[in-house]
Amino acid sequence: PKGALLRNTLETWEKQEHLRRGYEMVITPHVLKGDLWKTSGHADYYRENMYMLKIDEQEYAVKPMNCPGHILIYKSKTRSYRDLPLRLFELGTVYRYEKAGVMHGLLRVRSFTQDDAHIFCLPAQVKDEIKGVLDFVFEAMNLFGFKDFKIEISTRPAKSIGSDADWQRATEALKTSLDEKGLVYDINEGDGAFYGPKIDIKLKDAIGRAWQCATIQCDFSLPERFDLAYVSPEGKNERPVMLHRVIFGSLERFIGTLIEHYAGNFPLWLAPQQVAIIPLKAEQEAFAREVESALKTAAIRVALDNSSETLNKKIRNAEVQKIPYILVVGGREAAAGTVSVRSKKEGDLGVMPVEKLVGRLTDEITQKT
């Protein structure tokens, strides 16, 4: 339950940020016909990582990626150059076969949810869109406290689609965008996606291991294979460029890295349980319930501990769970309409009226300090 609350907080933040940045939210099916994956090239170049099945003698695949579904949305109507860039965003769950020996907790799994987006844009818009994604990535990493990361450009692998000229154009667009942002990167030869080169941003976890999270891929190949077009100012059909990108990458992997990064000591806005309320005696439980209700009304995640444990044991339990705020309610507090406040970060804050506490917590959550 606490992991689900953390994930919900991340998803809510991401939805708001994507809408603010001009993305449109979409949802695509988990199972798609095999012919679609043949057109995309996945059936030939990615089949060993896919779960294939037959339904009524028709071949289907459980999606390993969200891009073909987003392409179908693009193709659902005629697009003009005025419509571009078109940014489609999905919290899309994908399924990939991983060998048992590489499975690793939340960090490497067979089913995971990507904060996936595909940007369909004019060739002249490519660099600005890539730089916009880079800004998004680094704003997110700064917000979540990640300072230690490395950037790589992964180039054309042996198994790939598309022309040499298109791969060169795509790789140069990625390099130029990083250079213009003044970012240092390494070249990771032959580790690109089969349809295009990519920028990989790898975060270091608590023990120094690098995990790929954000990625930006520049793709001229899939627009060609799916015959994507937009109507130019001259009324001609022209080919858009497709950017594939994620900010967190796999939500499961990001959450695993985030838990280790903070060692469970989450800032208030991320903490699954933000407040613990501890009444000293049964007589104060009624007022403690009023405090709990006031905090819940303010959308603060709170739980009341009315167990039979001693006060010290209850406080210790809350500290072990790394709950940011502990409120103790005794007879004097209940009579005065106050609570005794302990902050994990700042220690004993003394007695505080409930209204003042709600304001303080709301401000801290809003500011994401």
Salt bridges, closest charged atoms under 4 A:
GLU11 OE2 - ARG7 NE 2.87
GLU17 OE1 - ARG20 NH2 2.81
GLU17 OE1 - ARG21 NH2 3.17
ASP35 OD1 - LYS38 NZ 3.99
GLU59 OE2 - ARG47 NH1 3.52
GLU90 OE2 - LYS63 NZ 3.38
GLU90 OE1 - HIS70 NE2 2.84
GLU98 OE1 - ARG108 NE 3.39
GLU129 OE2 - ARG87 NH2 2.91
ASP135 OD1 - LYS181 NZ 2.49
GLU139 OE1 - ARG21 NH2 2.67
ASP148 OD1 - LYS204 NZ 3.92
GLU152 OE2 - LYS150 NZ 3.32
GLU152 OE1 - LYS202 NZ 2.98
ASP164 OD1 - ARG156 NH1 2.74
ASP166 OD1 - ARG169 NH1 3.10
GLU180 OE2 - LYS127 NZ 3.08
GLU180 OE1 - LYS131 NZ 2.63
ASP200 OD2 - LYS198 NZ 3.73
ASP205 OD2 - ARG209 NE 2.65
ASP219 OD2 - HIS244 NE2 2.82
GLU224 OE1 - ARG239 NE 3.33
ASP227 OD1 - ARG239 NH1 2.86
GLU252 OE2 - ARG7 NH1 2.91
GLU260 OE1 - ARG209 NH2 3.50
GLU285 OE2 - ARG289 NH2 3.44
GLU292 OE1 - ARG289 NH1 3.09
GLU292 OE2 - LYS296 NZ 3.56
GLU309 OE1 - LYS313 NZ 3.91
GLU346 OE2 - ARG360 NH2 2.65
GLU364 OE2 - LYS345 NZ 3.92
